[in-house]
Amino acid sequence: MDSIYLGSSIWLYSPAPPIWQFVEKNRFDGKHVVLFNTFNSKFKQEYINTFHQKVMERGAVSFEHQFVNRG
């Protein structure tokens, strides 16, 4: 498996807490990680940047963010 897709809704402008916990407890060595979100309002880029940094620290080789605004 070369890519790992992590899906989450947005809660208070940030990916939901369970997806953060998943990242903290797993490694992504050599993987391309894609975070995808759905939301009705908006997300804050600072949270996506922090998520990106955490995934890279856990061994990912690249990161991508995709989203669907349902509103």
mmCIF file of the N, C-alpha and C atoms, coordinates in Angstrom:
data_MODEL
# 
_entry.id   MODEL 
# 
loop_
_atom_site.group_PDB 
_atom_site.id 
_atom_site.type_symbol 
_atom_site.label_atom_id 
_atom_site.label_alt_id 
_atom_site.label_comp_id 
_atom_site.label_asym_id 
_atom_site.label_entity_id 
_atom_site.label_seq_id 
_atom_site.pdbx_PDB_ins_code 
_atom_site.Cartn_x 
_atom_site.Cartn_y 
_atom_site.Cartn_z 
_atom_site.occupancy 
_atom_site.B_iso_or_equiv 
_atom_site.pdbx_formal_charge 
_atom_site.auth_seq_id 
_atom_site.auth_comp_id 
_atom_site.auth_asym_id 
_atom_site.auth_atom_id 
_atom_site.pdbx_PDB_model_num 
ATOM 1   N N  . MET A 1 1  ? 0.849   -1.178 0.000  1.00 0.00 ? 1  MET A N  1 
ATOM 2   C CA . MET A 1 1  ? 0.000   0.000  0.000  1.00 0.00 ? 1  MET A CA 1 
ATOM 3   C C  . MET A 1 1  ? 0.893   1.239  0.000  1.00 0.00 ? 1  MET A C  1 
ATOM 4   N N  . ASP A 1 2  ? 0.725   2.092  -0.982 1.00 0.00 ? 2  ASP A N  1 
ATOM 5   C CA . ASP A 1 2  ? 1.538   3.296  -1.093 1.00 0.00 ? 2  ASP A CA 1 
ATOM 6   C C  . ASP A 1 2  ? 0.867   4.527  -0.512 1.00 0.00 ? 2  ASP A C  1 
ATOM 7   N N  . SER A 1 3  ? -0.458  4.535  -0.480 1.00 0.00 ? 3  SER A N  1 
ATOM 8   C CA . SER A 1 3  ? -1.210  5.700  0.000  1.00 0.00 ? 3  SER A CA 1 
ATOM 9   C C  . SER A 1 3  ? -2.132  5.304  1.142  1.00 0.00 ? 3  SER A C  1 
ATOM 10  N N  . ILE A 1 4  ? -2.295  6.227  2.060  1.00 0.00 ? 4  ILE A N  1 
ATOM 11  C CA . ILE A 1 4  ? -3.234  6.054  3.161  1.00 0.00 ? 4  ILE A CA 1 
ATOM 12  C C  . ILE A 1 4  ? -4.179  7.250  3.133  1.00 0.00 ? 4  ILE A C  1 
ATOM 13  N N  . TYR A 1 5  ? -5.464  6.966  3.095  1.00 0.00 ? 5  TYR A N  1 
ATOM 14  C CA . TYR A 1 5  ? -6.485  8.005  3.090  1.00 0.00 ? 5  TYR A CA 1 
ATOM 15  C C  . TYR A 1 5  ? -7.098  8.094  4.488  1.00 0.00 ? 5  TYR A C  1 
ATOM 16  N N  . LEU A 1 6  ? -7.089  9.289  5.052  1.00 0.00 ? 6  LEU A N  1 
ATOM 17  C CA . LEU A 1 6  ? -7.662  9.536  6.375  1.00 0.00 ? 6  LEU A CA 1 
ATOM 18  C C  . LEU A 1 6  ? -8.828  10.489 6.207  1.00 0.00 ? 6  LEU A C  1 
ATOM 19  N N  . GLY A 1 7  ? -10.015 10.047 6.572  1.00 0.00 ? 7  GLY A N  1 
ATOM 20  C CA . GLY A 1 7  ? -11.211 10.862 6.386  1.00 0.00 ? 7  GLY A CA 1 
ATOM 21  C C  . GLY A 1 7  ? -11.790 11.330 7.705  1.00 0.00 ? 7  GLY A C  1 
ATOM 22  N N  . SER A 1 8  ? -12.276 12.560 7.683  1.00 0.00 ? 8  SER A N  1 
ATOM 23  C CA . SER A 1 8  ? -12.827 13.149 8.898  1.00 0.00 ? 8  SER A CA 1 
ATOM 24  C C  . SER A 1 8  ? -13.742 14.303 8.542  1.00 0.00 ? 8  SER A C  1 
ATOM 25  N N  . SER A 1 9  ? -14.749 14.476 9.361  1.00 0.00 ? 9  SER A N  1 
ATOM 26  C CA . SER A 1 9  ? -15.514 15.716 9.251  1.00 0.00 ? 9  SER A CA 1 
ATOM 27  C C  . SER A 1 9  ? -14.708 16.826 9.936  1.00 0.00 ? 9  SER A C  1 
ATOM 28  N N  . ILE A 1 10 ? -15.134 18.057 9.752  1.00 0.00 ? 10 ILE A N  1 
ATOM 29  C CA . ILE A 1 10 ? -14.508 19.200 10.427 1.00 0.00 ? 10 ILE A CA 1 
ATOM 30  C C  . ILE A 1 10 ? -15.351 19.553 11.642 1.00 0.00 ? 10 ILE A C  1 
ATOM 31  N N  . TRP A 1 11 ? -14.699 19.650 12.790 1.00 0.00 ? 11 TRP A N  1 
ATOM 32  C CA . TRP A 1 11 ? -15.335 20.068 14.033 1.00 0.00 ? 11 TRP A CA 1 
ATOM 33  C C  . TRP A 1 11 ? -14.648 21.340 14.499 1.00 0.00 ? 11 TRP A C  1 
ATOM 34  N N  . LEU A 1 12 ? -15.378 22.409 14.625 1.00 0.00 ? 12 LEU A N  1 
ATOM 35  C CA . LEU A 1 12 ? -14.813 23.690 15.095 1.00 0.00 ? 12 LEU A CA 1 
ATOM 36  C C  . LEU A 1 12 ? -13.562 24.061 14.312 1.00 0.00 ? 12 LEU A C  1 
ATOM 37  N N  . TYR A 1 13 ? -13.662 23.991 12.982 1.00 0.00 ? 13 TYR A N  1 
ATOM 38  C CA . TYR A 1 13 ? -12.615 24.417 12.039 1.00 0.00 ? 13 TYR A CA 1 
ATOM 39  C C  . TYR A 1 13 ? -11.415 23.482 11.951 1.00 0.00 ? 13 TYR A C  1 
ATOM 40  N N  . SER A 1 14 ? -11.483 22.311 12.586 1.00 0.00 ? 14 SER A N  1 
ATOM 41  C CA . SER A 1 14 ? -10.358 21.385 12.650 1.00 0.00 ? 14 SER A CA 1 
ATOM 42  C C  . SER A 1 14 ? -10.838 19.969 12.334 1.00 0.00 ? 14 SER A C  1 
ATOM 43  N N  . PRO A 1 15 ? -9.960  19.112 11.800 1.00 0.00 ? 15 PRO A N  1 
ATOM 44  C CA . PRO A 1 15 ? -10.343 17.710 11.680 1.00 0.00 ? 15 PRO A CA 1 
ATOM 45  C C  . PRO A 1 15 ? -10.777 17.177 13.054 1.00 0.00 ? 15 PRO A C  1 
ATOM 46  N N  . ALA A 1 16 ? -11.737 16.273 13.057 1.00 0.00 ? 16 ALA A N  1 
ATOM 47  C CA . ALA A 1 16 ? -12.317 15.751 14.300 1.00 0.00 ? 16 ALA A CA 1 
ATOM 48  C C  . ALA A 1 16 ? -11.252 15.099 15.197 1.00 0.00 ? 16 ALA A C  1 
ATOM 49  N N  . PRO A 1 17 ? -11.418 15.185 16.516 1.00 0.00 ? 17 PRO A N  1 
ATOM 50  C CA . PRO A 1 17 ? -10.432 14.640 17.459 1.00 0.00 ? 17 PRO A CA 1 
ATOM 51  C C  . PRO A 1 17 ? -10.033 13.178 17.224 1.00 0.00 ? 17 PRO A C  1 
ATOM 52  N N  . PRO A 1 18 ? -10.938 12.268 16.858 1.00 0.00 ? 18 PRO A N  1 
ATOM 53  C CA . PRO A 1 18 ? -10.487 10.878 16.666 1.00 0.00 ? 18 PRO A CA 1 
ATOM 54  C C  . PRO A 1 18 ? -9.399  10.716 15.593 1.00 0.00 ? 18 PRO A C  1 
ATOM 55  N N  . ILE A 1 19 ? -9.417  11.545 14.550 1.00 0.00 ? 19 ILE A N  1 
ATOM 56  C CA . ILE A 1 19 ? -8.398  11.403 13.500 1.00 0.00 ? 19 ILE A CA 1 
ATOM 57  C C  . ILE A 1 19 ? -7.033  11.885 13.995 1.00 0.00 ? 19 ILE A C  1 
ATOM 58  N N  . TRP A 1 20 ? -7.027  12.879 14.870 1.00 0.00 ? 20 TRP A N  1 
ATOM 59  C CA . TRP A 1 20 ? -5.777  13.331 15.495 1.00 0.00 ? 20 TRP A CA 1 
ATOM 60  C C  . TRP A 1 20 ? -5.199  12.212 16.363 1.00 0.00 ? 20 TRP A C  1 
ATOM 61  N N  . GLN A 1 21 ? -6.056  11.535 17.111 1.00 0.00 ? 21 GLN A N  1 
ATOM 62  C CA . GLN A 1 21 ? -5.605  10.434 17.961 1.00 0.00 ? 21 GLN A CA 1 
ATOM 63  C C  . GLN A 1 21 ? -5.048  9.293  17.113 1.00 0.00 ? 21 GLN A C  1 
ATOM 64  N N  . PHE A 1 22 ? -5.682  9.029  15.989 1.00 0.00 ? 22 PHE A N  1 
ATOM 65  C CA . PHE A 1 22 ? -5.193  7.989  15.089 1.00 0.00 ? 22 PHE A CA 1 
ATOM 66  C C  . PHE A 1 22 ? -3.772  8.306  14.625 1.00 0.00 ? 22 PHE A C  1 
ATOM 67  N N  . VAL A 1 23 ? -3.539  9.553  14.257 1.00 0.00 ? 23 VAL A N  1 
ATOM 68  C CA . VAL A 1 23 ? -2.204  9.959  13.801 1.00 0.00 ? 23 VAL A CA 1 
ATOM 69  C C  . VAL A 1 23 ? -1.184  9.802  14.923 1.00 0.00 ? 23 VAL A C  1 
ATOM 70  N N  . GLU A 1 24 ? -1.555  10.193 16.127 1.00 0.00 ? 24 GLU A N  1 
ATOM 71  C CA . GLU A 1 24 ? -0.628  10.095 17.266 1.00 0.00 ? 24 GLU A CA 1 
ATOM 72  C C  . GLU A 1 24 ? -0.235  8.652  17.576 1.00 0.00 ? 24 GLU A C  1 
ATOM 73  N N  . LYS A 1 25 ? -1.087  7.695  17.263 1.00 0.00 ? 25 LYS A N  1 
ATOM 74  C CA . LYS A 1 25 ? -0.851  6.308  17.652 1.00 0.00 ? 25 LYS A CA 1 
ATOM 75  C C  . LYS A 1 25 ? -0.340  5.423  16.522 1.00 0.00 ? 25 LYS A C  1 
ATOM 76  N N  . ASN A 1 26 ? -0.108  5.997  15.335 1.00 0.00 ? 26 ASN A N  1 
ATOM 77  C CA . ASN A 1 26 ? 0.326   5.194  14.191 1.00 0.00 ? 26 ASN A CA 1 
ATOM 78  C C  . ASN A 1 26 ? 1.514   5.823  13.479 1.00 0.00 ? 26 ASN A C  1 
ATOM 79  N N  . ARG A 1 27 ? 2.183   4.992  12.682 1.00 0.00 ? 27 ARG A N  1 
ATOM 80  C CA . ARG A 1 27 ? 3.302   5.428  11.853 1.00 0.00 ? 27 ARG A CA 1 
ATOM 81  C C  . ARG A 1 27 ? 2.855   5.377  10.392 1.00 0.00 ? 27 ARG A C  1 
ATOM 82  N N  . PHE A 1 28 ? 3.473   6.219  9.570  1.00 0.00 ? 28 PHE A N  1 
ATOM 83  C CA . PHE A 1 28 ? 3.134   6.298  8.148  1.00 0.00 ? 28 PHE A CA 1 
ATOM 84  C C  . PHE A 1 28 ? 4.401   6.192  7.289  1.00 0.00 ? 28 PHE A C  1 
ATOM 85  N N  . ASP A 1 29 ? 5.343   5.408  7.746  1.00 0.00 ? 29 ASP A N  1 
ATOM 86  C CA . ASP A 1 29 ? 6.643   5.303  7.091  1.00 0.00 ? 29 ASP A CA 1 
ATOM 87  C C  . ASP A 1 29 ? 6.523   4.979  5.612  1.00 0.00 ? 29 ASP A C  1 
ATOM 88  N N  . GLY A 1 30 ? 7.100   5.859  4.799  1.00 0.00 ? 30 GLY A N  1 
ATOM 89  C CA . GLY A 1 30 ? 7.147   5.666  3.359  1.00 0.00 ? 30 GLY A CA 1 
ATOM 90  C C  . GLY A 1 30 ? 5.829   5.835  2.630  1.00 0.00 ? 30 GLY A C  1 
ATOM 91  N N  . LYS A 1 31 ? 4.819   6.345  3.290  1.00 0.00 ? 31 LYS A N  1 
ATOM 92  C CA . LYS A 1 31 ? 3.486   6.442  2.688  1.00 0.00 ? 31 LYS A CA 1 
ATOM 93  C C  . LYS A 1 31 ? 3.141   7.867  2.252  1.00 0.00 ? 31 LYS A C  1 
ATOM 94  N N  . HIS A 1 32 ? 2.292   7.946  1.255  1.00 0.00 ? 32 HIS A N  1 
ATOM 95  C CA . HIS A 1 32 ? 1.651   9.202  0.846  1.00 0.00 ? 32 HIS A CA 1 
ATOM 96  C C  . HIS A 1 32 ? 0.342   9.257  1.611  1.00 0.00 ? 32 HIS A C  1 
ATOM 97  N N  . VAL A 1 33 ? 0.136   10.301 2.407  1.00 0.00 ? 33 VAL A N  1 
ATOM 98  C CA . VAL A 1 33 ? -1.061  10.424 3.227  1.00 0.00 ? 33 VAL A CA 1 
ATOM 99  C C  . VAL A 1 33 ? -1.973  11.491 2.632  1.00 0.00 ? 33 VAL A C  1 
ATOM 100 N N  . VAL A 1 34 ? -3.245  11.122 2.485  1.00 0.00 ? 34 VAL A N  1 
ATOM 101 C CA . VAL A 1 34 ? -4.262  12.043 1.988  1.00 0.00 ? 34 VAL A CA 1 
ATOM 102 C C  . VAL A 1 34 ? -5.294  12.231 3.097  1.00 0.00 ? 34 VAL A C  1 
ATOM 103 N N  . LEU A 1 35 ? -5.447  13.468 3.539  1.00 0.00 ? 35 LEU A N  1 
ATOM 104 C CA . LEU A 1 35 ? -6.505  13.820 4.478  1.00 0.00 ? 35 LEU A CA 1 
ATOM 105 C C  . LEU A 1 35 ? -7.668  14.349 3.669  1.00 0.00 ? 35 LEU A C  1 
ATOM 106 N N  . PHE A 1 36 ? -8.856  13.778 3.870  1.00 0.00 ? 36 PHE A N  1 
ATOM 107 C CA . PHE A 1 36 ? -10.027 14.327 3.199  1.00 0.00 ? 36 PHE A CA 1 
ATOM 108 C C  . PHE A 1 36 ? -11.082 14.665 4.240  1.00 0.00 ? 36 PHE A C  1 
ATOM 109 N N  . ASN A 1 37 ? -11.719 15.808 4.030  1.00 0.00 ? 37 ASN A N  1 
ATOM 110 C CA . ASN A 1 37 ? -12.703 16.325 4.986  1.00 0.00 ? 37 ASN A CA 1 
ATOM 111 C C  . ASN A 1 37 ? -13.988 16.724 4.293  1.00 0.00 ? 37 ASN A C  1 
ATOM 112 N N  . THR A 1 38 ? -15.074 16.663 5.067  1.00 0.00 ? 38 THR A N  1 
ATOM 113 C CA . THR A 1 38 ? -16.343 17.245 4.659  1.00 0.00 ? 38 THR A CA 1 
ATOM 114 C C  . THR A 1 38 ? -16.754 18.246 5.730  1.00 0.00 ? 38 THR A C  1 
ATOM 115 N N  . PHE A 1 39 ? -17.473 19.276 5.311  1.00 0.00 ? 39 PHE A N  1 
ATOM 116 C CA . PHE A 1 39 ? -17.884 20.297 6.271  1.00 0.00 ? 39 PHE A CA 1 
ATOM 117 C C  . PHE A 1 39 ? -18.974 21.167 5.674  1.00 0.00 ? 39 PHE A C  1 
ATOM 118 N N  . ASN A 1 40 ? -19.676 21.886 6.543  1.00 0.00 ? 40 ASN A N  1 
ATOM 119 C CA . ASN A 1 40 ? -20.717 22.825 6.114  1.00 0.00 ? 40 ASN A CA 1 
ATOM 120 C C  . ASN A 1 40 ? -20.241 24.270 6.135  1.00 0.00 ? 40 ASN A C  1 
ATOM 121 N N  . SER A 1 41 ? -19.240 24.572 6.934  1.00 0.00 ? 41 SER A N  1 
ATOM 122 C CA . SER A 1 41 ? -18.812 25.968 7.070  1.00 0.00 ? 41 SER A CA 1 
ATOM 123 C C  . SER A 1 41 ? -17.427 26.164 6.471  1.00 0.00 ? 41 SER A C  1 
ATOM 124 N N  . LYS A 1 42 ? -16.380 25.992 7.274  1.00 0.00 ? 42 LYS A N  1 
ATOM 125 C CA . LYS A 1 42 ? -15.014 26.149 6.774  1.00 0.00 ? 42 LYS A CA 1 
ATOM 126 C C  . LYS A 1 42 ? -14.051 25.480 7.730  1.00 0.00 ? 42 LYS A C  1 
ATOM 127 N N  . PHE A 1 43 ? -12.800 25.355 7.293  1.00 0.00 ? 43 PHE A N  1 
ATOM 128 C CA . PHE A 1 43 ? -11.735 24.855 8.146  1.00 0.00 ? 43 PHE A CA 1 
ATOM 129 C C  . PHE A 1 43 ? -10.680 25.950 8.253  1.00 0.00 ? 43 PHE A C  1 
ATOM 130 N N  . LYS A 1 44 ? -9.845  25.864 9.272  1.00 0.00 ? 44 LYS A N  1 
ATOM 131 C CA . LYS A 1 44 ? -8.735  26.804 9.411  1.00 0.00 ? 44 LYS A CA 1 
ATOM 132 C C  . LYS A 1 44 ? -7.468  26.129 8.906  1.00 0.00 ? 44 LYS A C  1 
ATOM 133 N N  . GLN A 1 45 ? -6.788  26.798 7.983  1.00 0.00 ? 45 GLN A N  1 
ATOM 134 C CA . GLN A 1 45 ? -5.592  26.229 7.380  1.00 0.00 ? 45 GLN A CA 1 
ATOM 135 C C  . GLN A 1 45 ? -4.525  25.910 8.417  1.00 0.00 ? 45 GLN A C  1 
ATOM 136 N N  . GLU A 1 46 ? -4.469  26.658 9.497  1.00 0.00 ? 46 GLU A N  1 
ATOM 137 C CA . GLU A 1 46 ? -3.457  26.395 10.530 1.00 0.00 ? 46 GLU A CA 1 
ATOM 138 C C  . GLU A 1 46 ? -3.605  24.983 11.103 1.00 0.00 ? 46 GLU A C  1 
ATOM 139 N N  . TYR A 1 47 ? -4.846  24.488 11.225 1.00 0.00 ? 47 TYR A N  1 
ATOM 140 C CA . TYR A 1 47 ? -5.044  23.125 11.721 1.00 0.00 ? 47 TYR A CA 1 
ATOM 141 C C  . TYR A 1 47 ? -4.606  22.096 10.693 1.00 0.00 ? 47 TYR A C  1 
ATOM 142 N N  . ILE A 1 48 ? -4.849  22.367 9.436  1.00 0.00 ? 48 ILE A N  1 
ATOM 143 C CA . ILE A 1 48 ? -4.404  21.452 8.378  1.00 0.00 ? 48 ILE A CA 1 
ATOM 144 C C  . ILE A 1 48 ? -2.879  21.429 8.336  1.00 0.00 ? 48 ILE A C  1 
ATOM 145 N N  . ASN A 1 49 ? -2.250  22.585 8.500  1.00 0.00 ? 49 ASN A N  1 
ATOM 146 C CA . ASN A 1 49 ? -0.786  22.655 8.521  1.00 0.00 ? 49 ASN A CA 1 
ATOM 147 C C  . ASN A 1 49 ? -0.213  21.846 9.683  1.00 0.00 ? 49 ASN A C  1 
ATOM 148 N N  . THR A 1 50 ? -0.830  21.948 10.848 1.00 0.00 ? 50 THR A N  1 
ATOM 149 C CA . THR A 1 50 ? -0.378  21.190 12.012 1.00 0.00 ? 50 THR A CA 1 
ATOM 150 C C  . THR A 1 50 ? -0.567  19.694 11.783 1.00 0.00 ? 50 THR A C  1 
ATOM 151 N N  . PHE A 1 51 ? -1.705  19.320 11.205 1.00 0.00 ? 51 PHE A N  1 
ATOM 152 C CA . PHE A 1 51 ? -1.963  17.914 10.885 1.00 0.00 ? 51 PHE A CA 1 
ATOM 153 C C  . PHE A 1 51 ? -0.890  17.404 9.919  1.00 0.00 ? 51 PHE A C  1 
ATOM 154 N N  . HIS A 1 52 ? -0.607  18.172 8.895  1.00 0.00 ? 52 HIS A N  1 
ATOM 155 C CA . HIS A 1 52 ? 0.430   17.845 7.914  1.00 0.00 ? 52 HIS A CA 1 
ATOM 156 C C  . HIS A 1 52 ? 1.762   17.589 8.618  1.00 0.00 ? 52 HIS A C  1 
ATOM 157 N N  . GLN A 1 53 ? 2.140   18.485 9.490  1.00 0.00 ? 53 GLN A N  1 
ATOM 158 C CA . GLN A 1 53 ? 3.407   18.363 10.210 1.00 0.00 ? 53 GLN A CA 1 
ATOM 159 C C  . GLN A 1 53 ? 3.440   17.076 11.040 1.00 0.00 ? 53 GLN A C  1 
ATOM 160 N N  . LYS A 1 54 ? 2.356   16.771 11.734 1.00 0.00 ? 54 LYS A N  1 
ATOM 161 C CA . LYS A 1 54 ? 2.305   15.562 12.563 1.00 0.00 ? 54 LYS A CA 1 
ATOM 162 C C  . LYS A 1 54 ? 2.434   14.297 11.719 1.00 0.00 ? 54 LYS A C  1 
ATOM 163 N N  . VAL A 1 55 ? 1.766   14.266 10.574 1.00 0.00 ? 55 VAL A N  1 
ATOM 164 C CA . VAL A 1 55 ? 1.850   13.102 9.686  1.00 0.00 ? 55 VAL A CA 1 
ATOM 165 C C  . VAL A 1 55 ? 3.283   12.926 9.176  1.00 0.00 ? 55 VAL A C  1 
ATOM 166 N N  . MET A 1 56 ? 3.918   14.018 8.801  1.00 0.00 ? 56 MET A N  1 
ATOM 167 C CA . MET A 1 56 ? 5.291   13.940 8.304  1.00 0.00 ? 56 MET A CA 1 
ATOM 168 C C  . MET A 1 56 ? 6.250   13.479 9.403  1.00 0.00 ? 56 MET A C  1 
ATOM 169 N N  . GLU A 1 57 ? 6.026   13.946 10.617 1.00 0.00 ? 57 GLU A N  1 
ATOM 170 C CA . GLU A 1 57 ? 6.849   13.516 11.751 1.00 0.00 ? 57 GLU A CA 1 
ATOM 171 C C  . GLU A 1 57 ? 6.694   12.029 12.036 1.00 0.00 ? 57 GLU A C  1 
ATOM 172 N N  . ARG A 1 58 ? 5.573   11.460 11.621 1.00 0.00 ? 58 ARG A N  1 
ATOM 173 C CA . ARG A 1 58 ? 5.297   10.033 11.837 1.00 0.00 ? 58 ARG A CA 1 
ATOM 174 C C  . ARG A 1 58 ? 5.736   9.190  10.637 1.00 0.00 ? 58 ARG A C  1 
ATOM 175 N N  . GLY A 1 59 ? 6.559   9.761  9.734  1.00 0.00 ? 59 GLY A N  1 
ATOM 176 C CA . GLY A 1 59 ? 7.199   8.984  8.688  1.00 0.00 ? 59 GLY A CA 1 
ATOM 177 C C  . GLY A 1 59 ? 6.654   9.105  7.277  1.00 0.00 ? 59 GLY A C  1 
ATOM 178 N N  . ALA A 1 60 ? 5.582   9.864  7.075  1.00 0.00 ? 60 ALA A N  1 
ATOM 179 C CA . ALA A 1 60 ? 5.035   10.005 5.715  1.00 0.00 ? 60 ALA A CA 1 
ATOM 180 C C  . ALA A 1 60 ? 6.047   10.683 4.794  1.00 0.00 ? 60 ALA A C  1 
ATOM 181 N N  . VAL A 1 61 ? 5.995   10.341 3.513  1.00 0.00 ? 61 VAL A N  1 
ATOM 182 C CA . VAL A 1 61 ? 6.875   10.978 2.534  1.00 0.00 ? 61 VAL A CA 1 
ATOM 183 C C  . VAL A 1 61 ? 6.191   12.148 1.838  1.00 0.00 ? 61 VAL A C  1 
ATOM 184 N N  . SER A 1 62 ? 4.860   12.187 1.888  1.00 0.00 ? 62 SER A N  1 
ATOM 185 C CA . SER A 1 62 ? 4.130   13.306 1.303  1.00 0.00 ? 62 SER A CA 1 
ATOM 186 C C  . SER A 1 62 ? 2.743   13.383 1.929  1.00 0.00 ? 62 SER A C  1 
ATOM 187 N N  . PHE A 1 63 ? 2.099   14.533 1.725  1.00 0.00 ? 63 PHE A N  1 
ATOM 188 C CA . PHE A 1 63 ? 0.796   14.803 2.319  1.00 0.00 ? 63 PHE A CA 1 
ATOM 189 C C  . PHE A 1 63 ? -0.033  15.600 1.331  1.00 0.00 ? 63 PHE A C  1 
ATOM 190 N N  . GLU A 1 64 ? -1.316  15.295 1.294  1.00 0.00 ? 64 GLU A N  1 
ATOM 191 C CA . GLU A 1 64 ? -2.245  16.018 0.431  1.00 0.00 ? 64 GLU A CA 1 
ATOM 192 C C  . GLU A 1 64 ? -3.535  16.233 1.209  1.00 0.00 ? 64 GLU A C  1 
ATOM 193 N N  . HIS A 1 65 ? -4.184  17.372 1.002  1.00 0.00 ? 65 HIS A N  1 
ATOM 194 C CA . HIS A 1 65 ? -5.466  17.649 1.650  1.00 0.00 ? 65 HIS A CA 1 
ATOM 195 C C  . HIS A 1 65 ? -6.527  17.862 0.585  1.00 0.00 ? 65 HIS A C  1 
ATOM 196 N N  . GLN A 1 66 ? -7.628  17.109 0.688  1.00 0.00 ? 66 GLN A N  1 
ATOM 197 C CA . GLN A 1 66 ? -8.777  17.235 -0.199 1.00 0.00 ? 66 GLN A CA 1 
ATOM 198 C C  . GLN A 1 66 ? -9.999  17.469 0.673  1.00 0.00 ? 66 GLN A C  1 
ATOM 199 N N  . PHE A 1 67 ? -10.970 18.193 0.145  1.00 0.00 ? 67 PHE A N  1 
ATOM 200 C CA . PHE A 1 67 ? -12.158 18.454 0.950  1.00 0.00 ? 67 PHE A CA 1 
ATOM 201 C C  . PHE A 1 67 ? -13.392 18.668 0.079  1.00 0.00 ? 67 PHE A C  1 
ATOM 202 N N  . VAL A 1 68 ? -14.559 18.468 0.714  1.00 0.00 ? 68 VAL A N  1 
ATOM 203 C CA . VAL A 1 68 ? -15.846 18.708 0.080  1.00 0.00 ? 68 VAL A CA 1 
ATOM 204 C C  . VAL A 1 68 ? -16.637 19.604 1.011  1.00 0.00 ? 68 VAL A C  1 
ATOM 205 N N  . ASN A 1 69 ? -17.003 20.772 0.508  1.00 0.00 ? 69 ASN A N  1 
ATOM 206 C CA . ASN A 1 69 ? -17.868 21.674 1.257  1.00 0.00 ? 69 ASN A CA 1 
ATOM 207 C C  . ASN A 1 69 ? -19.299 21.321 0.918  1.00 0.00 ? 69 ASN A C  1 
ATOM 208 N N  . ARG A 1 70 ? -20.048 20.833 1.900  1.00 0.00 ? 70 ARG A N  1 
ATOM 209 C CA . ARG A 1 70 ? -21.409 20.365 1.661  1.00 0.00 ? 70 ARG A CA 1 
ATOM 210 C C  . ARG A 1 70 ? -22.416 21.496 1.658  1.00 0.00 ? 70 ARG A C  1 
ATOM 211 N N  . GLY A 1 71 ? -22.008 22.717 1.971  1.00 0.00 ? 71 GLY A N  1 
ATOM 212 C CA . GLY A 1 71 ? -22.948 23.822 2.126  1.00 0.00 ? 71 GLY A CA 1 
ATOM 213 C C  . GLY A 1 71 ? -23.204 24.578 0.932  1.00 0.00 ? 71 GLY A C  1 
# 
